Amino acid sequence: MLMLLFYVGDNLYALDSSQVVEVIPRVILRKIHHVPDYVAGLFKYRGAIVPVIDICHLIQGKPSRSYLSTRIIMVNYFGKDNSKRYLGLMAERVTETLNKPDSDLIDAGTPLDNTPPYLGEMLMDDKGMIQRIRLEYLLSDSQQKYLLAGSNDKEQ
């Protein structure tokens, strides 16, 4: 599996590259009010209004830092109704990929009650421990309804 690597603080995470549409530079986002702080905002992408989730803020409670390598990872997000929508994921130091077999992924241990379901398996590499983000569990049903309701399916 080819994975796109990025950082949240000092920790390394991976996203299955088959879910990635493209990686783009940070853009000016329109702030959305009355949403959780990890929702960085909205922008227009390929004719669709797309929400951007700040992965650093979601995982560690601190916004992404303004590095030159801080990027928005555009992904295809499949909702519970199997509709495909664009979703932006802002992350730090999005500069590398890694190709490893699925068999190298190991369970991170017994999940605690408050462990988010999107935090998946771990991978050991000479870069250190890398945790997989399971995109299909990133948004709850209510988050999907609120954040993805206004986006459209243009060019998808």
DRENDO-1510 file (C-alpha; in Angstrom, 1 decimal, always signed):
<recs>
REC; n; res; u; v; w
REC; 1; MET; +0.0; +0.0; +0.0 .
REC; 2; LEU; +1.3; +3.4; -0.9 .
REC; 3; MET; +0.7; +5.9; +1.9 .
REC; 4; LEU; +1.0; +9.7; +2.1 .
REC; 5; LEU; +2.9; +10.7; +5.3 .
REC; 6; PHE; +2.3; +13.8; +7.4 .
REC; 7; TYR; +2.9; +15.1; +10.9 .
REC; 8; VAL; +0.7; +16.1; +13.7 .
REC; 9; GLY; +3.1; +17.8; +16.0 .
REC; 10; ASP; +6.1; +15.4; +16.3 .
REC; 11; ASN; +4.1; +12.3; +15.5 .
REC; 12; LEU; +3.9; +10.7; +12.0 .
REC; 13; TYR; +0.7; +9.6; +10.4 .
REC; 14; ALA; -0.3; +8.0; +7.1 .
REC; 15; LEU; -3.2; +8.1; +4.8 .
REC; 16; ASP; -3.9; +5.5; +2.1 .
REC; 17; SER; -2.9; +7.3; -1.1 .
REC; 18; SER; -5.8; +5.6; -3.0 .
REC; 19; GLN; -8.1; +8.0; -1.1 .
REC; 20; VAL; -6.0; +11.1; -2.1 .
REC; 21; VAL; -7.2; +13.2; -5.0 .
REC; 22; GLU; -4.3; +15.7; -4.8 .
REC; 23; VAL; -2.2; +17.7; -2.3 .
REC; 24; ILE; -2.5; +21.5; -2.6 .
REC; 25; PRO; -0.9; +24.4; -0.9 .
REC; 26; ARG; -2.8; +26.2; +1.9 .
REC; 27; VAL; -5.5; +28.5; +0.6 .
REC; 28; ILE; -7.5; +31.2; +2.2 .
REC; 29; LEU; -10.5; +29.6; +3.8 .
REC; 30; ARG; -13.9; +31.1; +4.7 .
REC; 31; LYS; -14.5; +30.6; +8.4 .
REC; 32; ILE; -17.6; +28.7; +9.4 .
REC; 33; HIS; -19.1; +29.8; +12.7 .
REC; 34; HIS; -20.8; +27.5; +15.3 .
REC; 35; VAL; -18.7; +24.5; +14.3 .
REC; 36; PRO; -16.0; +22.7; +16.2 .
REC; 37; ASP; -12.6; +24.4; +16.2 .
REC; 38; TYR; -11.0; +21.7; +14.1 .
REC; 39; VAL; -13.1; +22.7; +11.1 .
REC; 40; ALA; -10.7; +25.2; +9.5 .
REC; 41; GLY; -13.2; +26.5; +7.0 .
REC; 42; LEU; -14.5; +26.2; +3.4 .
REC; 43; PHE; -13.2; +26.9; +0.0 .
REC; 44; LYS; -14.1; +26.3; -3.6 .
REC; 45; TYR; -12.4; +23.3; -5.3 .
REC; 46; ARG; -13.3; +22.1; -8.8 .
REC; 47; GLY; -16.7; +23.8; -8.6 .
REC; 48; ALA; -17.6; +22.4; -5.2 .
REC; 49; ILE; -17.7; +24.1; -1.8 .
REC; 50; VAL; -15.4; +21.9; +0.3 .
REC; 51; PRO; -14.9; +21.8; +4.1 .
REC; 52; VAL; -11.4; +21.6; +5.4 .
REC; 53; ILE; -10.6; +19.7; +8.6 .
REC; 54; ASP; -7.4; +20.7; +10.5 .
REC; 55; ILE; -6.1; +17.2; +11.4 .
REC; 56; CYS; -3.6; +18.7; +13.8 .
REC; 57; HIS; -6.4; +20.4; +15.7 .
REC; 58; LEU; -8.6; +17.4; +15.6 .
REC; 59; ILE; -6.0; +15.0; +17.0 .
REC; 60; GLN; -3.9; +17.2; +19.4 .
REC; 61; GLY; -6.2; +20.2; +20.0 .
REC; 62; LYS; -3.7; +22.7; +18.4 .
REC; 63; PRO; -4.0; +24.2; +14.9 .
REC; 64; SER; -1.6; +23.3; +12.2 .
REC; 65; ARG; +1.5; +25.4; +12.2 .
REC; 66; SER; +2.3; +27.6; +9.2 .
REC; 67; TYR; +5.1; +25.6; +7.6 .
REC; 68; LEU; +5.9; +25.9; +3.9 .
REC; 69; SER; +5.1; +22.2; +3.9 .
REC; 70; THR; +1.7; +22.6; +5.6 .
REC; 71; ARG; -0.8; +21.4; +2.9 .
REC; 72; ILE; -4.4; +20.5; +2.3 .
REC; 73; ILE; -4.8; +16.9; +1.3 .
REC; 74; MET; -7.8; +16.6; -0.9 .
REC; 75; VAL; -9.5; +13.3; -0.5 .
REC; 76; ASN; -12.6; +11.5; -1.8 .
REC; 77; TYR; -14.8; +11.0; +1.3 .
REC; 78; PHE; -17.6; +8.4; +1.0 .
REC; 79; GLY; -20.6; +9.1; +3.2 .
REC; 80; LYS; -22.9; +6.7; +4.9 .
REC; 81; ASP; -25.2; +7.0; +1.9 .
REC; 82; ASN; -22.2; +6.0; -0.3 .
REC; 83; SER; -22.1; +9.4; -1.9 .
REC; 84; LYS; -18.7; +10.7; -2.8 .
REC; 85; ARG; -17.6; +14.2; -1.7 .
REC; 86; TYR; -14.4; +16.2; -1.6 .
REC; 87; LEU; -13.0; +16.8; +1.8 .
REC; 88; GLY; -9.8; +18.8; +2.6 .
REC; 89; LEU; -7.5; +17.7; +5.4 .
REC; 90; MET; -5.0; +20.3; +6.6 .
REC; 91; ALA; -1.7; +18.7; +7.9 .
REC; 92; GLU; +1.9; +19.6; +8.6 .
REC; 93; ARG; +5.0; +18.5; +6.7 .
REC; 94; VAL; +3.1; +16.7; +3.9 .
REC; 95; THR; +6.2; +15.8; +1.9 .
REC; 96; GLU; +6.7; +12.1; +1.7 .
REC; 97; THR; +5.1; +8.8; +0.7 .
REC; 98; LEU; +5.9; +5.3; +1.9 .
REC; 99; ASN; +5.2; +2.0; +0.2 .
REC; 100; LYS; +4.6; -0.9; +2.6 .
REC; 101; PRO; +2.6; -4.1; +2.4 .
REC; 102; ASP; -0.7; -4.1; +4.4 .
REC; 103; SER; +0.7; -7.0; +6.4 .
REC; 104; ASP; +3.2; -4.6; +8.1 .
REC; 105; LEU; +0.3; -2.8; +9.8 .
REC; 106; ILE; -0.2; -3.9; +13.3 .
REC; 107; ASP; -3.0; -3.3; +15.8 .
REC; 108; ALA; -2.1; -0.4; +18.1 .
REC; 109; GLY; -3.5; -2.4; +21.1 .
REC; 110; THR; -6.7; -2.5; +22.9 .
REC; 111; PRO; -8.6; +0.7; +22.1 .
REC; 112; LEU; -9.7; +2.8; +25.1 .
REC; 113; ASP; -13.3; +3.9; +25.3 .
REC; 114; ASN; -12.4; +7.5; +24.2 .
REC; 115; THR; -10.0; +6.5; +21.4 .
REC; 116; PRO; -11.4; +8.0; +18.1 .
REC; 117; PRO; -12.2; +5.2; +15.6 .
REC; 118; TYR; -10.3; +7.0; +12.8 .
REC; 119; LEU; -6.9; +6.3; +14.6 .
REC; 120; GLY; -6.0; +3.0; +13.0 .
REC; 121; GLU; -3.1; +0.5; +12.9 .
REC; 122; MET; +0.6; +1.3; +13.5 .
REC; 123; LEU; +3.5; +0.7; +11.2 .
REC; 124; MET; +7.1; +0.5; +12.3 .
REC; 125; ASP; +9.7; +2.1; +10.0 .
REC; 126; ASP; +13.1; +3.6; +10.2 .
REC; 127; LYS; +11.3; +7.0; +10.5 .
REC; 128; GLY; +9.6; +5.7; +13.7 .
REC; 129; MET; +6.1; +4.7; +14.5 .
REC; 130; ILE; +3.5; +5.7; +12.0 .
REC; 131; GLN; -0.2; +5.6; +12.7 .
REC; 132; ARG; -2.7; +5.1; +9.9 .
REC; 133; ILE; -5.7; +7.4; +9.7 .
REC; 134; ARG; -8.9; +5.5; +8.7 .
REC; 135; LEU; -10.7; +8.1; +6.6 .
REC; 136; GLU; -14.0; +6.2; +6.6 .
REC; 137; TYR; -14.3; +6.8; +10.4 .
REC; 138; LEU; -13.2; +10.4; +10.4 .
REC; 139; LEU; -16.6; +12.1; +10.5 .
REC; 140; SER; -19.6; +11.0; +12.6 .
REC; 141; ASP; -23.0; +10.7; +11.0 .
REC; 142; SER; -24.0; +14.2; +12.4 .
REC; 143; GLN; -20.7; +15.7; +11.2 .
REC; 144; GLN; -21.3; +14.3; +7.7 .
REC; 145; LYS; -24.8; +15.7; +7.6 .
REC; 146; TYR; -23.6; +19.2; +8.7 .
REC; 147; LEU; -20.3; +19.5; +6.9 .
REC; 148; LEU; -21.0; +17.6; +3.6 .
REC; 149; ALA; -24.7; +18.7; +3.1 .
REC; 150; GLY; -23.8; +21.8; +1.1 .
REC; 151; SER; -21.1; +20.3; -1.0 .
REC; 152; ASN; -22.0; +19.0; -4.5 .
REC; 153; ASP; -20.8; +16.2; -6.7 .
REC; 154; LYS; -19.4; +18.3; -9.6 .
REC; 155; GLU; -16.6; +16.5; -11.5 .
REC; 156; GLN; -16.9; +13.5; -9.3 .
</recs>
